[in-house]
Amino acid sequence: MQIEKKLIHELGQLTVLDHENNAIPLASLWENQKTVLIFVRHFG
Amino acid sequence: MICRRQVVDIQEQMDTFNKMNVRIVIIGNGFPNFIEGFRNDTGYTGDLFTDPGLKSYQLLNFKKSVSSLLGFKTVKTALHALSTGYMQKGIQGDALQQGGVVVIDSAGAPVYFYANTEAGDHAPIIEIIQACS
């Protein structure tokens, strides 16, 4: 399955939380280098 | 039992990713206060965030269903995880939510995508490394 760059752009607009509850824009994660995002099922 | 094993696999390859100048980011979906516990349990040293609202999971169309928990691979992987000491403890997050992997280059283009089909199914580490090289 492949996804389009447009979807990555939309993904980049979303935020995730760090351990101190700060909202981090997803796009900031890959702006400087190739990035592997691993979405895990849960913290279990 | 299962995502923990995947995280350990990733951690074992952290030097490889560092040498390739690739950033590793794990995103979970529990509460932020579980992040440090996850780090302690897995030994994972890379970036770690959470999306309790599951918006990113939904955008990427990762599966969410009861049936995805009950496939053959789940049983097989559970047995492997058990034999290697990675059984699931308490679940922090949505137990029905599947995950996956996206590799994105610095121009914001996707170079690899993998959506887990069921619990215990995840992107082979070798495929992730190949996508990064």
Backbone of each chain as nested JSON, in Angstrom:
{
  "chains": [
    {"id": "A", "residues": [
      {"number": 1, "name": "MET", "atoms": {"N": [0.84, -1.19, 0.0], "CA": [0.0, 0.0, 0.0], "C": [0.883, 1.251, 0.0]}},
      {"number": 2, "name": "GLN", "atoms": {"N": [0.507, 2.214, -0.795], "CA": [1.277, 3.456, -0.841], "C": [0.42, 4.625, -0.401]}},
      {"number": 3, "name": "ILE", "atoms": {"N": [1.059, 5.689, 0.041], "CA": [0.317, 6.888, 0.393], "C": [0.921, 8.077, -0.338]}},
      {"number": 4, "name": "GLU", "atoms": {"N": [0.153, 9.144, -0.439], "CA": [0.58, 10.296, -1.22], "C": [1.185, 11.378, -0.336]}},
      {"number": 5, "name": "LYS", "atoms": {"N": [1.97, 12.231, -0.976], "CA": [2.618, 13.323, -0.254], "C": [1.581, 14.248, 0.392]}},
      {"number": 6, "name": "LYS", "atoms": {"N": [0.438, 14.386, -0.289], "CA": [-0.629, 15.242, 0.246], "C": [-1.065, 14.772, 1.64]}},
      {"number": 7, "name": "LEU", "atoms": {"N": [-1.131, 13.462, 1.804], "CA": [-1.533, 12.904, 3.097], "C": [-0.473, 13.203, 4.168]}},
      {"number": 8, "name": "ILE", "atoms": {"N": [0.786, 13.148, 3.771], "CA": [1.868, 13.48, 4.704], "C": [1.763, 14.953, 5.112]}},
      {"number": 9, "name": "HIS", "atoms": {"N": [1.398, 15.788, 4.146], "CA": [1.218, 17.201, 4.465], "C": [0.112, 17.37, 5.519]}},
      {"number": 10, "name": "GLU", "atoms": {"N": [-0.979, 16.663, 5.32], "CA": [-2.084, 16.723, 6.296], "C": [-1.637, 16.177, 7.658]}},
      {"number": 11, "name": "LEU", "atoms": {"N": [-0.874, 15.094, 7.61], "CA": [-0.36, 14.493, 8.847], "C": [0.5, 15.507, 9.6]}},
      {"number": 12, "name": "GLY", "atoms": {"N": [1.296, 16.256, 8.853], "CA": [2.2, 17.237, 9.453], "C": [1.49, 18.353, 10.196]}},
      {"number": 13, "name": "GLN", "atoms": {"N": [0.226, 18.567, 9.857], "CA": [-0.552, 19.618, 10.528], "C": [-1.051, 19.164, 11.898]}},
      {"number": 14, "name": "LEU", "atoms": {"N": [-1.043, 17.86, 12.126], "CA": [-1.522, 17.34, 13.414], "C": [-0.428, 17.455, 14.473]}},
      {"number": 15, "name": "THR", "atoms": {"N": [-0.83, 17.332, 15.723], "CA": [0.154, 17.384, 16.807], "C": [0.119, 16.095, 17.627]}},
      {"number": 16, "name": "VAL", "atoms": {"N": [1.251, 15.814, 18.245], "CA": [1.334, 14.733, 19.233], "C": [1.805, 15.348, 20.549]}},
      {"number": 17, "name": "LEU", "atoms": {"N": [1.707, 14.577, 21.622], "CA": [2.086, 15.091, 22.943], "C": [3.386, 14.446, 23.414]}},
      {"number": 18, "name": "ASP", "atoms": {"N": [4.232, 15.274, 24.063], "CA": [5.407, 14.674, 24.693], "C": [5.066, 14.309, 26.148]}},
      {"number": 19, "name": "HIS", "atoms": {"N": [6.069, 13.832, 26.894], "CA": [5.787, 13.321, 28.243], "C": [5.366, 14.423, 29.21]}},
      {"number": 20, "name": "GLU", "atoms": {"N": [5.601, 15.695, 28.816], "CA": [5.151, 16.806, 29.669], "C": [3.871, 17.431, 29.155]}},
      {"number": 21, "name": "ASN", "atoms": {"N": [3.209, 16.718, 28.231], "CA": [1.927, 17.171, 27.693], "C": [2.052, 18.367, 26.745]}},
      {"number": 22, "name": "ASN", "atoms": {"N": [3.257, 18.621, 26.225], "CA": [3.43, 19.681, 25.231], "C": [3.005, 19.167, 23.866]}},
      {"number": 23, "name": "ALA", "atoms": {"N": [2.261, 19.996, 23.117], "CA": [1.837, 19.608, 21.773], "C": [2.976, 19.883, 20.775]}},
      {"number": 24, "name": "ILE", "atoms": {"N": [3.358, 18.855, 20.031], "CA": [4.455, 18.954, 19.067], "C": [3.876, 18.766, 17.66]}},
      {"number": 25, "name": "PRO", "atoms": {"N": [4.068, 19.745, 16.765], "CA": [3.571, 19.561, 15.387], "C": [4.32, 18.401, 14.714]}},
      {"number": 26, "name": "LEU", "atoms": {"N": [3.572, 17.484, 14.123], "CA": [4.227, 16.32, 13.516], "C": [5.214, 16.725, 12.43]}},
      {"number": 27, "name": "ALA", "atoms": {"N": [4.894, 17.766, 11.664], "CA": [5.779, 18.174, 10.556], "C": [7.168, 18.55, 11.064]}},
      {"number": 28, "name": "SER", "atoms": {"N": [7.25, 19.013, 12.317], "CA": [8.552, 19.42, 12.848], "C": [9.483, 18.22, 13.029]}},
      {"number": 29, "name": "LEU", "atoms": {"N": [8.907, 17.023, 13.076], "CA": [9.716, 15.84, 13.331], "C": [10.576, 15.456, 12.14]}},
      {"number": 30, "name": "TRP", "atoms": {"N": [10.117, 15.738, 10.925], "CA": [10.871, 15.29, 9.75], "C": [11.448, 16.446, 8.934]}},
      {"number": 31, "name": "GLU", "atoms": {"N": [11.447, 17.648, 9.48], "CA": [11.885, 18.788, 8.661], "C": [13.39, 18.807, 8.425]}},
      {"number": 32, "name": "ASN", "atoms": {"N": [14.152, 18.126, 9.263], "CA": [15.609, 18.189, 9.113], "C": [16.263, 16.93, 8.561]}},
      {"number": 33, "name": "GLN", "atoms": {"N": [15.583, 15.8, 8.646], "CA": [16.184, 14.56, 8.17], "C": [15.097, 13.526, 7.919]}},
      {"number": 34, "name": "LYS", "atoms": {"N": [15.489, 12.499, 7.193], "CA": [14.56, 11.398, 6.964], "C": [14.147, 10.839, 8.323]}},
      {"number": 35, "name": "THR", "atoms": {"N": [12.866, 10.528, 8.456], "CA": [12.326, 10.136, 9.764], "C": [11.437, 8.899, 9.637]}},
      {"number": 36, "name": "VAL", "atoms": {"N": [11.62, 7.99, 10.559], "CA": [10.757, 6.802, 10.648], "C": [9.748, 7.052, 11.758]}},
      {"number": 37, "name": "LEU", "atoms": {"N": [8.484, 7.098, 11.405], "CA": [7.418, 7.214, 12.403], "C": [6.848, 5.817, 12.634]}},
      {"number": 38, "name": "ILE", "atoms": {"N": [6.944, 5.352, 13.861], "CA": [6.409, 4.03, 14.202], "C": [5.216, 4.242, 15.111]}},
      {"number": 39, "name": "PHE", "atoms": {"N": [4.05, 3.926, 14.592], "CA": [2.823, 4.056, 15.385], "C": [2.57, 2.711, 16.054]}},
      {"number": 40, "name": "VAL", "atoms": {"N": [2.72, 2.685, 17.374], "CA": [2.51, 1.427, 18.083], "C": [1.057, 1.328, 18.539]}},
      {"number": 41, "name": "ARG", "atoms": {"N": [0.653, 0.106, 18.838], "CA": [-0.749, -0.124, 19.18], "C": [-1.11, 0.543, 20.496]}},
      {"number": 42, "name": "HIS", "atoms": {"N": [-0.209, 0.47, 21.429], "CA": [-0.496, 1.029, 22.75], "C": [0.792, 0.982, 23.531]}},
      {"number": 43, "name": "PHE", "atoms": {"N": [0.804, 1.602, 24.678], "CA": [1.988, 1.536, 25.541], "C": [1.901, 0.306, 26.424]}},
      {"number": 44, "name": "GLY", "atoms": {"N": [1.683, -0.848, 25.878], "CA": [1.534, -2.06, 26.697], "C": [2.679, -3.011, 26.501]}}
    ]},
    {"id": "B", "residues": [
      {"number": 1, "name": "MET", "atoms": {"N": [2.255, -7.855, 24.548], "CA": [3.206, -8.869, 24.14], "C": [3.948, -8.415, 22.923]}},
      {"number": 2, "name": "ILE", "atoms": {"N": [3.364, -7.509, 22.172], "CA": [3.706, -7.542, 20.775], "C": [4.413, -6.28, 20.33]}},
      {"number": 3, "name": "CYS", "atoms": {"N": [3.802, -5.129, 20.614], "CA": [4.468, -3.927, 20.141], "C": [5.778, -3.736, 20.882]}},
      {"number": 4, "name": "ARG", "atoms": {"N": [5.857, -4.268, 22.091], "CA": [7.088, -4.192, 22.873], "C": [8.239, -4.867, 22.135]}},
      {"number": 5, "name": "ARG", "atoms": {"N": [7.966, -6.012, 21.54], "CA": [8.983, -6.741, 20.779], "C": [9.466, -5.89, 19.598]}},
      {"number": 6, "name": "GLN", "atoms": {"N": [8.525, -5.235, 18.923], "CA": [8.872, -4.384, 17.787], "C": [9.803, -3.253, 18.235]}},
      {"number": 7, "name": "VAL", "atoms": {"N": [9.508, -2.67, 19.386], "CA": [10.307, -1.551, 19.891], "C": [11.718, -2.014, 20.222]}},
      {"number": 8, "name": "VAL", "atoms": {"N": [11.83, -3.21, 20.785], "CA": [13.153, -3.739, 21.098], "C": [13.939, -3.976, 19.804]}},
      {"number": 9, "name": "ASP", "atoms": {"N": [13.258, -4.478, 18.771], "CA": [13.911, -4.669, 17.462], "C": [14.458, -3.344, 16.942]}},
      {"number": 10, "name": "ILE", "atoms": {"N": [13.642, -2.306, 17.056], "CA": [14.053, -0.97, 16.595], "C": [15.251, -0.478, 17.402]}},
      {"number": 11, "name": "GLN", "atoms": {"N": [15.17, -0.656, 18.714], "CA": [16.254, -0.184, 19.582], "C": [17.579, -0.861, 19.234]}},
      {"number": 12, "name": "GLU", "atoms": {"N": [17.499, -2.15, 18.893], "CA": [18.721, -2.888, 18.543], "C": [19.382, -2.324, 17.293]}},
      {"number": 13, "name": "GLN", "atoms": {"N": [18.586, -1.673, 16.438], "CA": [19.12, -1.125, 15.178], "C": [19.381, 0.382, 15.273]}},
      {"number": 14, "name": "MET", "atoms": {"N": [19.324, 0.941, 16.474], "CA": [19.432, 2.4, 16.605], "C": [20.748, 2.943, 16.045]}},
      {"number": 15, "name": "ASP", "atoms": {"N": [21.849, 2.223, 16.243], "CA": [23.137, 2.668, 15.69], "C": [23.079, 2.738, 14.167]}},
      {"number": 16, "name": "THR", "atoms": {"N": [22.441, 1.735, 13.565], "CA": [22.31, 1.709, 12.105], "C": [21.563, 2.943, 11.629]}},
      {"number": 17, "name": "PHE", "atoms": {"N": [20.463, 3.26, 12.302], "CA": [19.673, 4.437, 11.9], "C": [20.467, 5.727, 12.138]}},
      {"number": 18, "name": "ASN", "atoms": {"N": [21.182, 5.795, 13.245], "CA": [21.988, 6.991, 13.524], "C": [23.03, 7.216, 12.437]}},
      {"number": 19, "name": "LYS", "atoms": {"N": [23.664, 6.125, 12.01], "CA": [24.704, 6.234, 10.963], "C": [24.107, 6.728, 9.657]}},
      {"number": 20, "name": "MET", "atoms": {"N": [22.851, 6.386, 9.409], "CA": [22.179, 6.819, 8.171], "C": [21.561, 8.213, 8.346]}},
      {"number": 21, "name": "ASN", "atoms": {"N": [21.762, 8.816, 9.526], "CA": [21.172, 10.119, 9.832], "C": [19.645, 10.089, 9.72]}},
      {"number": 22, "name": "VAL", "atoms": {"N": [19.088, 8.989, 10.208], "CA": [17.635, 8.823, 10.201], "C": [17.115, 8.977, 11.628]}},
      {"number": 23, "name": "ARG", "atoms": {"N": [16.082, 9.778, 11.774], "CA": [15.474, 9.976, 13.086], "C": [14.383, 8.925, 13.311]}},
      {"number": 24, "name": "ILE", "atoms": {"N": [14.407, 8.319, 14.485], "CA": [13.387, 7.33, 14.837], "C": [12.414, 7.971, 15.83]}},
      {"number": 25, "name": "VAL", "atoms": {"N": [11.135, 7.902, 15.497], "CA": [10.105, 8.466, 16.368], "C": [9.035, 7.399, 16.617]}},
      {"number": 26, "name": "ILE", "atoms": {"N": [8.791, 7.094, 17.865], "CA": [7.695, 6.181, 18.19], "C": [6.52, 6.993, 18.713]}},
      {"number": 27, "name": "ILE", "atoms": {"N": [5.348, 6.693, 18.19], "CA": [4.127, 7.365, 18.623], "C": [3.17, 6.312, 19.172]}},
      {"number": 28, "name": "GLY", "atoms": {"N": [2.74, 6.515, 20.404], "CA": [1.764, 5.623, 21.013], "C": [0.433, 6.337, 21.143]}},
      {"number": 29, "name": "ASN", "atoms": {"N": [-0.494, 5.746, 21.866], "CA": [-1.792, 6.416, 22.016], "C": [-2.328, 6.348, 23.443]}},
      {"number": 30, "name": "GLY", "atoms": {"N": [-1.432, 6.155, 24.409], "CA": [-1.843, 6.218, 25.81], "C": [-1.737, 7.643, 26.322]}},
      {"number": 31, "name": "PHE", "atoms": {"N": [-1.906, 7.811, 27.614], "CA": [-1.751, 9.141, 28.203], "C": [-0.267, 9.514, 28.28]}},
      {"number": 32, "name": "PRO", "atoms": {"N": [0.047, 10.812, 28.192], "CA": [1.456, 11.238, 28.208], "C": [2.235, 10.738, 29.418]}},
      {"number": 33, "name": "ASN", "atoms": {"N": [1.553, 10.555, 30.547], "CA": [2.289, 10.126, 31.739], "C": [2.731, 8.663, 31.693]}},
      {"number": 34, "name": "PHE", "atoms": {"N": [2.332, 7.937, 30.648], "CA": [2.813, 6.567, 30.497], "C": [4.08, 6.49, 29.651]}},
      {"number": 35, "name": "ILE", "atoms": {"N": [4.496, 7.637, 29.085], "CA": [5.631, 7.628, 28.164], "C": [6.912, 7.15, 28.854]}},
      {"number": 36, "name": "GLU", "atoms": {"N": [7.174, 7.682, 30.032], "CA": [8.432, 7.308, 30.699], "C": [8.445, 5.833, 31.102]}},
      {"number": 37, "name": "GLY", "atoms": {"N": [7.29, 5.327, 31.509], "CA": [7.202, 3.913, 31.87], "C": [7.487, 3.017, 30.68]}},
      {"number": 38, "name": "PHE", "atoms": {"N": [6.966, 3.419, 29.523], "CA": [7.203, 2.67, 28.284], "C": [8.7, 2.66, 27.977]}},
      {"number": 39, "name": "ARG", "atoms": {"N": [9.332, 3.807, 28.168], "CA": [10.767, 3.922, 27.915], "C": [11.541, 2.986, 28.857]}},
      {"number": 40, "name": "ASN", "atoms": {"N": [11.146, 2.994, 30.111], "CA": [11.833, 2.139, 31.084], "C": [11.633, 0.656, 30.772]}},
      {"number": 41, "name": "ASP", "atoms": {"N": [10.42, 0.308, 30.366], "CA": [10.109, -1.102, 30.096], "C": [10.859, -1.637, 28.88]}},
      {"number": 42, "name": "THR", "atoms": {"N": [11.021, -0.795, 27.867], "CA": [11.566, -1.276, 26.595], "C": [13.038, -0.952, 26.418]}},
      {"number": 43, "name": "GLY", "atoms": {"N": [13.564, 0.018, 27.166], "CA": [14.939, 0.457, 26.957], "C": [15.086, 1.356, 25.749]}},
      {"number": 44, "name": "TYR", "atoms": {"N": [13.965, 1.782, 25.201], "CA": [13.993, 2.624, 24.0], "C": [14.53, 4.013, 24.332]}},
      {"number": 45, "name": "THR", "atoms": {"N": [15.476, 4.511, 23.516], "CA": [16.14, 5.783, 23.818], "C": [15.798, 6.903, 22.832]}},
      {"number": 46, "name": "GLY", "atoms": {"N": [15.021, 6.579, 21.795], "CA": [14.719, 7.592, 20.773], "C": [13.539, 8.471, 21.161]}},
      {"number": 47, "name": "ASP", "atoms": {"N": [13.085, 9.255, 20.196], "CA": [11.95, 10.15, 20.436], "C": [10.675, 9.352, 20.662]}},
      {"number": 48, "name": "LEU", "atoms": {"N": [9.855, 9.851, 21.566], "CA": [8.648, 9.121, 21.959], "C": [7.532, 10.115, 22.265]}},
      {"number": 49, "name": "PHE", "atoms": {"N": [6.427, 9.982, 21.542], "CA": [5.282, 10.875, 21.725], "C": [4.006, 10.05, 21.795]}},
      {"number": 50, "name": "THR", "atoms": {"N": [2.903, 10.744, 22.048], "CA": [1.631, 10.019, 22.071], "C": [0.527, 10.839, 21.418]}},
      {"number": 51, "name": "ASP", "atoms": {"N": [-0.425, 10.127, 20.859], "CA": [-1.581, 10.751, 20.219], "C": [-2.843, 10.105, 20.795]}},
      {"number": 52, "name": "PRO", "atoms": {"N": [-3.215, 10.505, 22.019], "CA": [-4.363, 9.856, 22.682], "C": [-5.665, 10.026, 21.902]}},
      {"number": 53, "name": "GLY", "atoms": {"N": [-5.77, 11.082, 21.11], "CA": [-6.974, 11.308, 20.315], "C": [-7.024, 10.465, 19.045]}},
      {"number": 54, "name": "LEU", "atoms": {"N": [-5.942, 9.78, 18.741], "CA": [-5.847, 8.868, 17.592], "C": [-6.036, 9.557, 16.228]}},
      {"number": 55, "name": "LYS", "atoms": {"N": [-5.904, 10.87, 16.174], "CA": [-6.14, 11.575, 14.9], "C": [-5.154, 11.145, 13.812]}},
      {"number": 56, "name": "SER", "atoms": {"N": [-3.89, 10.99, 14.2], "CA": [-2.896, 10.594, 13.196], "C": [-3.153, 9.158, 12.725]}},
      {"number": 57, "name": "TYR", "atoms": {"N": [-3.553, 8.296, 13.632], "CA": [-3.873, 6.91, 13.276], "C": [-5.042, 6.881, 12.278]}},
      {"number": 58, "name": "GLN", "atoms": {"N": [-6.028, 7.727, 12.57], "CA": [-7.217, 7.751, 11.704], "C": [-6.876, 8.291, 10.327]}},
      {"number": 59, "name": "LEU", "atoms": {"N": [-6.058, 9.358, 10.291], "CA": [-5.684, 9.946, 9.003], "C": [-4.948, 8.922, 8.136]}},
      {"number": 60, "name": "LEU", "atoms": {"N": [-4.103, 8.129, 8.76], "CA": [-3.332, 7.126, 8.021], "C": [-4.135, 5.855, 7.78]}},
      {"number": 61, "name": "ASN", "atoms": {"N": [-5.367, 5.867, 8.292], "CA": [-6.297, 4.761, 8.047], "C": [-5.821, 3.44, 8.642]}},
      {"number": 62, "name": "PHE", "atoms": {"N": [-5.159, 3.514, 9.803], "CA": [-4.775, 2.287, 10.489], "C": [-6.029, 1.618, 11.051]}},
      {"number": 63, "name": "LYS", "atoms": {"N": [-6.049, 0.313, 10.94], "CA": [-7.254, -0.437, 11.302], "C": [-7.603, -0.331, 12.784]}},
      {"number": 64, "name": "LYS", "atoms": {"N": [-8.877, -0.411, 13.031], "CA": [-9.35, -0.468, 14.408], "C": [-10.511, -1.444, 14.448]}},
      {"number": 65, "name": "SER", "atoms": {"N": [-10.255, -2.63, 14.924], "CA": [-11.338, -3.606, 14.981], "C": [-10.994, -4.73, 15.935]}},
      {"number": 66, "name": "VAL", "atoms": {"N": [-12.013, -5.372, 16.411], "CA": [-11.811, -6.522, 17.283], "C": [-11.2, -7.675, 16.493]}},
      {"number": 67, "name": "SER", "atoms": {"N": [-11.668, -7.876, 15.251], "CA": [-11.192, -9.021, 14.477], "C": [-9.695, -8.922, 14.206]}},
      {"number": 68, "name": "SER", "atoms": {"N": [-9.17, -7.687, 14.164], "CA": [-7.742, -7.547, 13.9], "C": [-6.892, -8.053, 15.064]}},
      {"number": 69, "name": "LEU", "atoms": {"N": [-7.546, -8.309, 16.184], "CA": [-6.803, -8.833, 17.334], "C": [-6.721, -10.355, 17.326]}},
      {"number": 70, "name": "LEU", "atoms": {"N": [-7.483, -10.987, 16.458], "CA": [-7.684, -12.429, 16.599], "C": [-7.144, -13.277, 15.463]}},
      {"number": 71, "name": "GLY", "atoms": {"N": [-6.315, -12.703, 14.62], "CA": [-5.815, -13.46, 13.477], "C": [-4.763, -14.487, 13.85]}},
      {"number": 72, "name": "PHE", "atoms": {"N": [-4.408, -15.304, 12.867], "CA": [-3.422, -16.367, 13.063], "C": [-2.066, -15.795, 13.47]}},
      {"number": 73, "name": "LYS", "atoms": {"N": [-1.692, -14.683, 12.802], "CA": [-0.393, -14.086, 13.098], "C": [-0.306, -13.657, 14.555]}},
      {"number": 74, "name": "THR", "atoms": {"N": [-1.441, -13.235, 15.098], "CA": [-1.45, -12.797, 16.49], "C": [-1.008, -13.924, 17.404]}},
      {"number": 75, "name": "VAL", "atoms": {"N": [-1.563, -15.099, 17.153], "CA": [-1.237, -16.268, 17.972], "C": [0.233, -16.625, 17.802]}},
      {"number": 76, "name": "LYS", "atoms": {"N": [0.672, -16.644, 16.549], "CA": [2.05, -17.012, 16.242], "C": [3.026, -16.029, 16.902]}},
      {"number": 77, "name": "THR", "atoms": {"N": [2.728, -14.744, 16.756], "CA": [3.627, -13.73, 17.306], "C": [3.583, -13.734, 18.823]}},
      {"number": 78, "name": "ALA", "atoms": {"N": [2.408, -14.02, 19.379], "CA": [2.282, -14.067, 20.828], "C": [3.159, -15.187, 21.383]}},
      {"number": 79, "name": "LEU", "atoms": {"N": [3.159, -16.324, 20.682], "CA": [3.984, -17.444, 21.126], "C": [5.454, -17.076, 21.06]}},
      {"number": 80, "name": "HIS", "atoms": {"N": [5.826, -16.371, 19.974], "CA": [7.221, -15.941, 19.837], "C": [7.568, -14.939, 20.93]}},
      {"number": 81, "name": "ALA", "atoms": {"N": [6.664, -13.998, 21.16], "CA": [6.918, -12.969, 22.171], "C": [7.041, -13.609, 23.553]}},
      {"number": 82, "name": "LEU", "atoms": {"N": [6.193, -14.597, 23.782], "CA": [6.228, -15.303, 25.067], "C": [7.571, -16.003, 25.239]}},
      {"number": 83, "name": "SER", "atoms": {"N": [8.015, -16.664, 24.17], "CA": [9.256, -17.435, 24.247], "C": [10.463, -16.526, 24.397]}},
      {"number": 84, "name": "THR", "atoms": {"N": [10.339, -15.271, 23.985], "CA": [11.476, -14.352, 24.104], "C": [11.269, -13.351, 25.243]}},
      {"number": 85, "name": "GLY", "atoms": {"N": [10.2, -13.551, 26.03], "CA": [10.048, -12.761, 27.248], "C": [9.349, -11.429, 27.079]}},
      {"number": 86, "name": "TYR", "atoms": {"N": [8.635, -11.266, 25.979], "CA": [7.969, -9.983, 25.762], "C": [6.452, -10.114, 25.779]}},
      {"number": 87, "name": "MET", "atoms": {"N": [5.93, -10.593, 26.857], "CA": [4.476, -10.653, 26.958], "C": [3.932, -9.298, 27.36]}},
      {"number": 88, "name": "GLN", "atoms": {"N": [2.73, -9.062, 26.886], "CA": [2.049, -7.817, 27.185], "C": [1.729, -7.736, 28.678]}},
      {"number": 89, "name": "LYS", "atoms": {"N": [1.965, -6.57, 29.244], "CA": [1.52, -6.357, 30.621], "C": [0.199, -5.586, 30.552]}},
      {"number": 90, "name": "GLY", "atoms": {"N": [0.073, -4.536, 31.334], "CA": [-1.156, -3.75, 31.252], "C": [-1.193, -2.976, 29.947]}},
      {"number": 91, "name": "ILE", "atoms": {"N": [-2.352, -2.826, 29.395], "CA": [-2.487, -2.071, 28.155], "C": [-2.734, -0.601, 28.487]}},
      {"number": 92, "name": "GLN", "atoms": {"N": [-1.917, 0.298, 27.951], "CA": [-2.124, 1.729, 28.102], "C": [-2.42, 2.295, 26.729]}},
      {"number": 93, "name": "GLY", "atoms": {"N": [-3.661, 2.565, 26.446], "CA": [-4.039, 3.028, 25.123], "C": [-5.228, 2.232, 24.649]}},
      {"number": 94, "name": "ASP", "atoms": {"N": [-5.522, 2.353, 23.37], "CA": [-6.698, 1.706, 22.816], "C": [-6.332, 0.323, 22.291]}},
      {"number": 95, "name": "ALA", "atoms": {"N": [-6.857, -0.718, 22.942], "CA": [-6.475, -2.089, 22.61], "C": [-6.93, -2.509, 21.22]}},
      {"number": 96, "name": "LEU", "atoms": {"N": [-7.911, -1.831, 20.668], "CA": [-8.427, -2.234, 19.361], "C": [-7.712, -1.519, 18.21]}},
      {"number": 97, "name": "GLN", "atoms": {"N": [-6.861, -0.55, 18.562], "CA": [-6.229, 0.257, 17.533], "C": [-4.954, -0.409, 17.017]}},
      {"number": 98, "name": "GLN", "atoms": {"N": [-4.875, -0.593, 15.706], "CA": [-3.644, -1.086, 15.091], "C": [-2.717, 0.076, 14.774]}},
      {"number": 99, "name": "GLY", "atoms": {"N": [-1.465, -0.229, 14.487], "CA": [-0.494, 0.801, 14.149], "C": [0.127, 0.566, 12.794]}},
      {"number": 100, "name": "GLY", "atoms": {"N": [1.312, 1.105, 12.614], "CA": [2.009, 0.966, 11.34], "C": [3.255, 1.84, 11.327]}},
      {"number": 101, "name": "VAL", "atoms": {"N": [3.86, 1.913, 10.151], "CA": [5.11, 2.657, 10.011], "C": [5.035, 3.547, 8.773]}},
      {"number": 102, "name": "VAL", "atoms": {"N": [5.514, 4.787, 8.92], "CA": [5.66, 5.677, 7.772], "C": [7.08, 6.222, 7.796]}},
      {"number": 103, "name": "VAL", "atoms": {"N": [7.778, 6.111, 6.669], "CA": [9.094, 6.749, 6.546], "C": [8.918, 7.961, 5.639]}},
      {"number": 104, "name": "ILE", "atoms": {"N": [9.38, 9.118, 6.141], "CA": [9.164, 10.385, 5.432], "C": [10.517, 11.056, 5.23]}},
      {"number": 105, "name": "ASP", "atoms": {"N": [10.791, 11.534, 3.999], "CA": [12.066, 12.23, 3.804], "C": [11.929, 13.696, 4.212]}},
      {"number": 106, "name": "SER", "atoms": {"N": [13.057, 14.42, 4.213], "CA": [13.044, 15.784, 4.754], "C": [12.253, 16.759, 3.89]}},
      {"number": 107, "name": "ALA", "atoms": {"N": [11.91, 16.326, 2.663], "CA": [11.05, 17.159, 1.812], "C": [9.569, 16.853, 2.063]}},
      {"number": 108, "name": "GLY", "atoms": {"N": [9.303, 15.965, 3.009], "CA": [7.916, 15.647, 3.349], "C": [7.276, 14.623, 2.424]}},
      {"number": 109, "name": "ALA", "atoms": {"N": [8.094, 13.875, 1.705], "CA": [7.544, 12.845, 0.808], "C": [7.613, 11.482, 1.483]}},
      {"number": 110, "name": "PRO", "atoms": {"N": [6.545, 10.689, 1.351], "CA": [6.567, 9.34, 1.94], "C": [7.443, 8.414, 1.101]}},
      {"number": 111, "name": "VAL", "atoms": {"N": [8.328, 7.671, 1.752], "CA": [9.151, 6.7, 1.017], "C": [8.811, 5.264, 1.41]}},
      {"number": 112, "name": "TYR", "atoms": {"N": [8.025, 5.106, 2.473], "CA": [7.642, 3.753, 2.886], "C": [6.401, 3.859, 3.75]}},
      {"number": 113, "name": "PHE", "atoms": {"N": [5.489, 2.895, 3.564], "CA": [4.277, 2.878, 4.383], "C": [3.883, 1.445, 4.667]}},
      {"number": 114, "name": "TYR", "atoms": {"N": [3.542, 1.162, 5.912], "CA": [3.108, -0.181, 6.291], "C": [2.012, -0.057, 7.335]}},
      {"number": 115, "name": "ALA", "atoms": {"N": [0.861, -0.604, 7.039], "CA": [-0.245, -0.609, 8.011], "C": [-0.376, -2.019, 8.573]}},
      {"number": 116, "name": "ASN", "atoms": {"N": [-0.299, -2.146, 9.88], "CA": [-0.442, -3.468, 10.5], "C": [-1.831, -4.026, 10.198]}},
      {"number": 117, "name": "THR", "atoms": {"N": [-1.87, -5.325, 9.89], "CA": [-3.162, -5.92, 9.574], "C": [-3.851, -6.488, 10.804]}},
      {"number": 118, "name": "GLU", "atoms": {"N": [-3.069, -6.861, 11.807], "CA": [-3.644, -7.439, 13.013], "C": [-2.606, -7.338, 14.114]}},
      {"number": 119, "name": "ALA", "atoms": {"N": [-3.018, -7.59, 15.343], "CA": [-2.068, -7.554, 16.457], "C": [-0.941, -8.537, 16.18]}},
      {"number": 120, "name": "GLY", "atoms": {"N": [0.276, -8.086, 16.337], "CA": [1.414, -8.971, 16.101], "C": [2.007, -8.817, 14.719]}},
      {"number": 121, "name": "ASP", "atoms": {"N": [1.258, -8.183, 13.814], "CA": [1.786, -7.909, 12.48], "C": [2.426, -6.525, 12.521]}},
      {"number": 122, "name": "HIS", "atoms": {"N": [3.665, -6.425, 12.09], "CA": [4.258, -5.098, 11.942], "C": [5.328, -5.114, 10.867]}},
      {"number": 123, "name": "ALA", "atoms": {"N": [5.749, -3.93, 10.471], "CA": [6.703, -3.8, 9.374], "C": [7.998, -4.533, 9.717]}},
      {"number": 124, "name": "PRO", "atoms": {"N": [8.486, -5.395, 8.807], "CA": [9.774, -6.062, 9.052], "C": [10.882, -5.007, 9.183]}},
      {"number": 125, "name": "ILE", "atoms": {"N": [11.736, -5.169, 10.177], "CA": [12.796, -4.19, 10.43], "C": [13.691, -4.015, 9.207]}},
      {"number": 126, "name": "ILE", "atoms": {"N": [13.901, -5.097, 8.462], "CA": [14.78, -5.016, 7.285], "C": [14.18, -4.104, 6.21]}},
      {"number": 127, "name": "GLU", "atoms": {"N": [12.843, -4.128, 6.105], "CA": [12.186, -3.245, 5.13], "C": [12.34, -1.768, 5.53]}},
      {"number": 128, "name": "ILE", "atoms": {"N": [12.273, -1.509, 6.82], "CA": [12.432, -0.131, 7.299], "C": [13.852, 0.354, 7.009]}},
      {"number": 129, "name": "ILE", "atoms": {"N": [14.823, -0.494, 7.291], "CA": [16.226, -0.117, 7.045], "C": [16.45, 0.126, 5.553]}},
      {"number": 130, "name": "GLN", "atoms": {"N": [15.904, -0.75, 4.72], "CA": [16.061, -0.586, 3.269], "C": [15.432, 0.711, 2.793]}},
      {"number": 131, "name": "ALA", "atoms": {"N": [14.283, 1.068, 3.382], "CA": [13.597, 2.307, 2.98], "C": [14.413, 3.529, 3.375]}},
      {"number": 132, "name": "CYS", "atoms": {"N": [15.269, 3.385, 4.36], "CA": [16.064, 4.509, 4.857], "C": [17.392, 4.655, 4.151]}},
      {"number": 133, "name": "SER", "atoms": {"N": [17.812, 3.611, 3.435], "CA": [19.157, 3.662, 2.862], "C": [19.124, 4.135, 1.429]}}
    ]}
  ]
}
